[in-house]
Amino acid sequence: MQQGDLVYIPQAVDLHVNNGAGSHISRTKKPSIALLVKEQGSLYEVFINGRNVLVKKDHVYPVEKENKC
């Protein structure tokens, strides 16, 4: 996967949110689609629900492109 790809994140996955006041963990309430921003070691930074968050790589899956012929 590379920057700009759409990715799938299942329900109940921890999202590591870092804001100016500190960091906290939230959890996805439903399966979601996000935009891959960049790779950071064992994590991906993704844009989801209007904010950038960090997610463990093993919880992020590529969105498969449908090939219509």
C-alpha positions as CSV (number, residue, x, y, z in Angstrom):
1,M,0.0,0.0,0.0
2,Q,1.2,3.5,-0.7
3,Q,0.3,7.1,0.2
4,G,-3.1,8.1,-1.2
5,D,-4.6,4.6,-1.3
6,L,-8.0,4.0,0.2
7,V,-7.9,1.4,3.0
8,Y,-10.5,-0.6,4.9
9,I,-10.4,-0.6,8.7
10,P,-12.7,-3.1,10.5
11,Q,-15.0,-2.4,13.4
12,A,-13.5,-2.3,17.0
13,V,-10.0,-1.3,15.9
14,D,-8.0,1.1,18.1
15,L,-7.2,4.5,16.6
16,H,-4.4,6.4,18.2
17,V,-5.3,10.1,18.2
18,N,-2.7,12.7,18.8
19,N,-4.0,16.3,19.3
20,G,-2.3,19.4,20.7
21,A,-3.5,18.6,24.3
22,G,-2.1,15.0,24.3
23,S,-3.0,11.6,22.9
24,H,-5.8,9.1,23.4
25,I,-7.2,6.0,21.9
26,S,-10.6,5.8,20.3
27,R,-12.1,2.7,18.6
28,T,-13.9,2.3,15.3
29,K,-17.6,1.8,15.9
30,K,-18.2,0.4,12.4
31,P,-16.1,-0.8,9.5
32,S,-14.7,2.3,7.7
33,I,-12.8,3.5,4.7
34,A,-9.8,5.8,5.2
35,L,-7.1,7.5,3.2
36,L,-3.6,6.3,3.8
37,V,-1.4,9.3,4.6
38,K,2.0,7.6,5.4
39,E,3.8,4.7,7.0
40,Q,5.3,5.2,10.4
41,G,7.2,2.0,11.4
42,S,4.6,-0.6,12.5
43,L,1.8,1.9,12.1
44,Y,0.0,3.7,9.3
45,E,-1.2,7.3,9.6
46,V,-4.6,7.5,8.0
47,F,-7.2,10.2,7.5
48,I,-10.6,9.0,8.9
49,N,-13.7,10.8,10.1
50,G,-12.1,14.2,9.5
51,R,-8.8,13.6,11.4
52,N,-5.4,12.0,11.1
53,V,-4.9,9.0,13.4
54,L,-2.4,6.1,13.7
55,V,-3.5,2.5,13.3
56,K,-1.5,-0.7,13.6
57,K,-0.6,-2.1,10.1
58,D,-2.2,-5.5,10.8
59,H,-5.6,-3.8,11.1
60,V,-5.5,-2.0,7.8
61,Y,-6.5,-3.7,4.5
62,P,-6.3,-2.4,0.9
63,V,-9.6,-1.5,-0.8
64,E,-9.7,-3.8,-3.9
65,K,-10.4,-2.0,-7.1
66,E,-13.3,-3.6,-9.0
67,N,-12.4,-4.4,-12.6
68,K,-15.5,-4.0,-14.7
69,C,-15.2,-5.3,-18.3
